[in-house]
C-alpha cells in the first residue's frame, strides 16, 4: 500500500508541475517518456554511491561489451528497482551475490527483482553485463550517440555525446540527473595502438591478451551520467598548472597529434584567463581532485566533466562566428570558454530534471559575457550580453515539461543569460551580484537542484522579491512590455505581462542620457519627465531585457 500511495503522489505531482509547460509543448508524451523522465519509488528507493564501468569498444563492429557495477545505499525498504539501458542493447545477465537476478524490460527501463527485501540504510551492489551496438549519432552533440570519424591520416577518431538522449544509450545506469554517483571507475579497453581519455585521473593502463589495452580512469567527485565519456584516437598530450583559489590545479591538454602545433598556442591563449575569470565570478574550480582536461573531440563540444570536449576547429568565436554580433566574441574561442563554464553550471550545480536545463545554459551563456567583461571591460561584457538577444525567438517557455525528459526552448541560452543580466541590474551592486554567483556554487556544491532552489537562493540573498520576474521570463513566452505615454511633461507607464501583479523596477530615461529607476505595475502610474525627453526619445536602459511600447 505504501508503494501504491507513493506512486499516486508521484503522478499527482507530475500533473501539477507539468501542466503549464505541457500546454505550451503540444506533444503527447508516452509511457516511454515517463519511464525515462519520472522519479518513481523504483528509482528513489536507492542512492547511487559508486559505479565501475568496464567495457571494451570494438571500433570495427561499432559495438560495446562489458559490465557496470552498481554500488548503492537503500533509501527505503525494497526488493525491486529500476535502472536504464536502451532497448537495442542486450543484457547478458545481472549478477547479485554470485547469482543471476530476474528482470523485465519496458522500453529503456529495466526492472530488477531481488531475492529478499533490502532494508533502508543497507549498502549493497549488483553488476550488469551487456553488449550491443549503441545508437550512432546523426548530428552530434545535438542528436547524440557514438561518433565514429577518422583523422586526416585515416586513424580512428571516436567519442560519444549523449546529453538529453541519456547515458543509457551506451551504458547501464540510473539515468536520471537527480542522483549523481559519488565516485566512479571508468575502464575502457581499445586497440593498443590508440589512446583513450576519460573523466578524472588515469590510474593505470593494462595490456590485454586480445590486442586491446585497458585504460582505468578514476573520478573522485560526484559526476552526472551524461558527462561520463571517452575519446579514442592518436593524441598528443601535454600538461600545465594553474595556481587557483584552492592551490595548484593540473591542466591536461589532449589534441590529435596532427593538430598539436596549432592547438598549443590556441588553447594557451584562453584557458588560464578563463579559469581566472570564472574562479573570480563563480568560486573555485569544482574539480581540483580530478583536474581540468581539454580534449579534442570529433564533434563541436560538450561539458564532459573534467574532460571538456573541444571541436571548434581552433577558431575564435563559434566556428569563426560571433554569436553576439558585436565582434567581441571573436576575441576568444567560444567552445573553450562556454563548455568550460559548464564545470560550474551543469556539472557542479546540476538540475534534477532536464526541464530546468536553463540553469545550465543560461548561467553558462552569461559566463561568456562575464569572461568578456574580465578581459575587455564592463561595457564590453554588457554589449556582449545585449548582443545575444538577436537570436532569441520567444517561441515557447524556456522551462520544459517536467518528468518526461524534455528540455525547454533553445532560447534558454541567450534568454536565460539576459534574465540573469537583468537581475544583475535590479541588484544594482556588482559585488553583491558576484557574491550570489559564488554563493550558488558553494551552497549547491556538487549537488542537484531545481529551478525553485536557484530562484529562492537569489531572491533571499539579493533581498529582492523576484518570483514574478522569474515567472515571466521562465514560464511564459513573452518578455515584459513597458507601455508608456508622454503628455505635457508627464510620463504615464505600466507593465503588460502574463504574470498578474508584475512590479519589476526598471531604469528609464527621465532625462536625456540619464537613467533613473521607476517602479511600474500592471496599473498606470505617472511621473514628471524632463522636457528633453519625448515619445520618440524615451527608452529603457539597454541592460534591462524588456520591450518598450508607445501607448495610444
N, C-alpha and C positions, 0 to 999 in steps of 0.2 A: 504493500500500500504506500509506503514511503516513497518508493521509486515512481509509482504512478502519480503521486501528488507533485513530486519534483518535475516530472515530465510535463504535467499540466501547467505548472507555474512557468516553465521554460517557454511553452507555447504562448501563454498569455503575455509574457514579457516580449516575445518576438512580435506579437500582434501590435502591442502598444508602441514599441520603439521603432518598428519598421514602417508604420503606416504612412507617415508623412513622406518618407523617401520613396516608398513604393508607388505613391500617387504620381510622383514625378518621373519614375522609371517604370514604363508601362509593361516591361517584360513579365511574363508569367513564370514565376520561379518553381522549380521542380523539387521532387524528393531528393534527387542527387545534389541540388544546390544546398538544401538544408542539412543533409548529411555532411557535406563539406564545410559549411559555414557556421552551423549552430553548436553551441556548447550544451550538450546534454549530460545527464548523470553518468553515461557511459564514457564520457571524456573527463568530466570534473572529478571522477572518483579516484584519479591517480595524478600525481605530480611528477613530472619527468625530472630526474636528477642527473642522469648520465646516459650517453649513447656511445657505443663503439660501432661505427660504420666500417665494415671491412669488405671491400668489393674489388673485383677485377673488371677493368673496362677493356673489352675487345674491340679494337678500332676497325678491324676488317668486317666484323659482323654487326658493328654498331650496337653492341649489347653490353649489359651489365649483369654480373652474377656475384653472389656472396651473401652477406648477412648483416643484420643490425641488432645489437644487443640493447634492450630497454632496461634501465635500472630506475626504479620509481619508489615513491612513498605513497601509500594508500591514504587518501583524504577522508574516506568513509569505508564502512564495510562493503565489500562487493565480491562477486565471483565471475563478473563479465565486464569487459571493457571494449572500447573501440580504438583502433589505430587506423592509419590510412595508407593506401597504396593503390596507384592507378590500376584499373581493372585489366589492362593489357599486359601487366607484369604478373608472372606466375609465382605463387607461393609454393616452395618445395615442402616446407614444414615449419612449425612453430614449436620450439622446444622449451620446456619448463621443468627444472629439476630432473633432467635426464630423460623425460618422457615427452611425447608429442601431444600438443593440445588440440582439441577440436575447434573449428572455426567456421564461420559462414561469411559470405561476401555479398555486399549490395552496392553496386556502382564502385566508387573508390573507397568505400568503408569496409573494414574488416572487423568482425565481432568475434572475440576470443573468450572461450569459457574455461575457467579454472576448475580443478577437481575439488577445491574446497574454498570456503569463504576466506578472503584475505582481509584481515582486521585493520581498522583505522589505525594509522601510525606505523604499520608494518612496512619494512623495506624489503623489496623483492625484485626479481628480474626475470626476463624471458628473452629469447632470441628468435628472430625471424630470418629464415633462409629463403632466398628468392632469386629469380633470374628473368631475363627478357630483354626486349628492345624498347627502350624508352622513346617517347614521342620525340621526333626531330623538329627543332624549331623552324618555323617558316619565316619569321621576321623578328629575330631576337634583337633586343631583350623584351620587346613588347608581346610578341607571340612566341612564348618560350619553349624550352626543352633542350635536348642535346644539340650541340653545334659542332659540325664536322667540316673543317676547312683545311686548306694547305697553305704553307708559307710560300715565298717566292721560289724556293728551291724544291718545292714539292713535298716537304716534310709535313706530317700531321700537325694540325693546329686545332685543338679540340677543347671545348669547355661546356658549361651549362649555365642557363639563366632561367629562373622559374618564378619570379615574383608574380603574385596573383594566381598564376596557374597552380603553384604549390610544389613544395619539395617532394611530395609523394609521387610526383611524375617520374622520379628516378630512384627514390629510396624510401623504405617503410619508416613512418614516424607518426607522432601525434601532430597532425598537420593543422594546427591552429595557433595563431600568433599569441594567444593569451598565455601559453605555457612554454617558456623558453627553457631549454635544457641548461643545467648549471655548468656543465663542462662536457667535453666530447673528445674522443679519439677518432681521427679520420684516417683510415688506412686505405690507400688507393694503389692498386697494382696496375702498372702499364708496361709496355715493352721497354726493356732495359736501356735501349739507345735513346730514350726520350726522357725529358724532365717532367716532373709533376709538382705542382704547387697547390696547396690548400690553405685553409684558415689556420691561425695560430702559429705555433713554432714546430719546426721539424725535430722530431726526437730520434728517428733512425731511418735508415734505408737498408732494406734486406733483399738480397737476390733470391729469386725463386727458381726452382729446377726447370720450369717450363719456359725460361727465357724472359720472364717478367721480373719486375723489380717493385717491391712494396715500399711505399713512402708513408711514414707514420707521422702525422701532424696532430699535436695536442692543443686544444682550445681550452684555456684555463678559466675563461669568463663565460657568463651566460651568452647564448647565441640564438638568434631566431632562425627557424629552419630554412627559409628561402635564401638566406645568405651563405649557407653551407655550400662549398663549391670545390671545383678542381680546375686546373689549367694544365694542358698537356702540349708539349712542343719542344723545339730546340731553343732553349733560353740562355741568355746571358744574365748573370747575377752580380750585383754589386751592392754595397752597404754604405750607410751613413748614420749619423746620430744627431738628434735634435735635443737640445737642452731645454726641456719643457718645465712646466709647473710642478711636475712630480719627479723631476730629475731627468736623466738621460733616457730618451725614447729611441729605440732602434728603428731604423728605416731600411727596408729591403726593397730594392728595385729589381724587377724581372721583366726584361723585354726580349723579344725574339732576337737571336744572335745577329740576324741580318739588319736589325734596326737599332742596335745598341749605340752606334755612333751618333745618331740623331736623338735618341731617347735621353741620353745622359744630360746634355745641356738643356734640353726642353723641359724635362722634369725638374731639374735643379732650379730652374727659374721660378717655379710656383710652389713646390712642396713645403719648404721651410717657411716662406712668407704666409702660406695658407695655414699651417699649423700654428704659427704665432698669432695670426688674426683670430682663428677660431678658439684657441685657448683664452685669448683676451675676452672674447664675447660670450663664449659658452662654458668656459671652465676647462679643466684638464682633459686632454685626450682620454677617452674612456677605457682604452685597452692597453695600458702600459705593459701588462703581463704578456700579452700576445703580440705586441709590437704593431708597427704600421708597415704594410706592404702595398706597393702599386705594381699591378701585374698586367702586362699587355694581353688583351683578350680578342677572340675572333668575333666580337660584337661591339656595339658602341660603348657600353659601360653599365656598371651595376654596383650597388653599395655592399658588395660582399665583405662582411666584417673582418677587419684586419688583413684583408687580401683584396683591395679595391680593384675592380675590373676596369681596364682602360682600353678604349678602341677609337680614340678621336683623331687617329692618323697624324699625331704630333703637329696639330694645327692649333692656332689660337681661336678663341670663340668656340662655337658649336659647329664642328666640321668646317671652320672658316667663316661662320656667320655669327653676328652679334644679335642675340635674341631681344635685346633691349632697343635696337635700332639707333643707339646713341654713339656707337663706336667705342664705348668704354669696355664692352665685353670682349673686344679684340686685343686687349692688353694681357689676357691670361687665358689658360686652357680651361674651357667650360667643364669638361668631364673630370679633370683632376680636382677642380675646386668643388663642383656640385656633388660628385659621388663621395668625395672625402667628407663633405659636410654632413652626409648621412651617418657618419660614425657617431655623431651626437644625436641627430633626429632621424630615427628609423632603427638604429642599432642600439644605442644607449637607451633612448626613450622609444619604445615600440608600442604601437596601438594594439589593443586586444583584438579588434575587429578591423578588417581591411576597409570597411566603410569609412573609418576615420583616417584614411591614409593622407588626408590633407595635412595632418600634423607632421607626417614625414616630409611631404613635398612642399608645403607652404613655408615651413621654417627653413628647409634646406634651400629653396629658391631665394628666400630672403638672405640666406648666408652669402649668396653671390653679391648682393648689394652691400653687405657688411664687409666682405673682402674688398670690394671696390672702394668702399669708404676707408678701409685701413690702408690701402696702397695708393689711393688717388685723391683722398679728401672727402669730407662730408657732402659737399654739393654734388660730387660725382656719384657717391652712393645713392643719394636721393634721386638723381637723374636716372640712374640705372633702374631703381625700383619703379619709378614712374613709367619708364620706357617699356617695362614688361607688360604694362596694361594693354598694349596694342594687340596682344594675342588672346585677350580674354573675350570669350563669346557670350558669357552669361546665358547659357542654354538650359542647364539644369543645376540643381544644388550640388555643392562640392562635397557634401556628406552623402554617402551612398546608402543603400538599404542594408539594414543590419541582418546578420545571421544567415546570409546566403553567399558569402564570399564574393562580394561585389563592391568595388570602389566607386567613389563619386565621380563627377565630371572632371575632365582633364584640366579645367580651369583651376583645380586645386593648386597647381604650381604658381602661376602668376597672381591669381586672385587671393590665394592663401598668403602669398608674400605681401600683397598690398593691404590685406586685412591687418597683418602684423605691423606694417609700416604705418597704417592709420592709427592703430592702438599706441604706437610709439609717440605719435603727435599728441594724442589725448593725455598720455602720461606726462609729456612736456618736460621730461627730466631724463637726459640720456644716461646718466649714471644709475638712476633707479631702473630704467629700462634694461640696462646691461645686467644689473643685479638680478632682475627677474629671469632673464635668459640663463644666467649661470645657476640661479636657484632652481629652475626647472630641471637642469641636468644633474644637480646634486640631490634634490628631493626625490626625483624619479630615477636615480642612478641604477642602471641595469634592471629596470622594471618595465612592466607593460601597463598601459594607461588607456583611458577612454577620453573622448573629447571633453566630457564634463570635468575630468580631473584637471586637464590643461586650462579650461575656462575658469574653473574655480580658483586655481592657483594664481593665475594672472590677475583676476579680479581682486582677490584678497590682498595680494602683495602690492598692487597698484593703488588700492583704496578707492577704486572706481567701480561704479555699477555698470558692468559691461555685458550682462546677459543678453539684453536686447540687441546690442551691437553684434555679438556672436550669432544670435539667431538670424538676423537679417542677412549677414554675409555668408553664413554657412548653410542655413536650412532653407533659404529661398533663392530664387534665380536672380532677382533684381538687386541692384545696389541702391542705397538711399538716394532719393531725389530731393534736392533743396529747391523748393519753388519760392520765387520772390517777385515782389513788385516794388517800384520806387515812384512815389508821388510827393512832390513839394518837399524834397529833402527827408522824407520818411521812408524807411525800408520796412516792408511787410514780408514775413518769411514763415515757412513751415516745412516740415518733413512730409514727404509722400513715401510711405513704406508699407510692406506687408505686415510687419510687426506692429501691433497696437501699442500705443503709448511710447513710441520710439522717441528718445530725447538725447541723442548724442550731440555733445558740443562740437562746434566746427569753427575754424578760423576763416574769416571773410574780409574783404577789402572795404571796411567802413570809411577808410581814407585811401587815396591813391597810393599803391605800393606799400601799404601799411596794414598788416593783417591783425585782426582782433577776434577773440573768441566771442561767439554768440551762442545762445542756448535754445535752439529750436525744439519744438514738439510737433505733434500732428495737428495742433491748432495754430491758427495765425497769431503771430506776435509782431510787435513793431518796435523800431528804434530809430533815432535820428542818424543821418548819414551825412558825410562831408559833401559839399556841393561839387567837388571834383569827380565824384562817382555818379554814374548814371546807369540806366538799364543795360547799356551796351558794354560798360567797363566793369561792372560789378562781377566779382568772381570769388570762388573759394580758394583757399591756399592750396596749391597743387599737390602737396604731400598727403592731403586727405583724398581717399579714393571714393568720391561721391560724384553724382551728376547734378548740375545746376540748370534749372529750367526757369525761363521767364513765365510769370503768371499773366493771366489775361484780365 
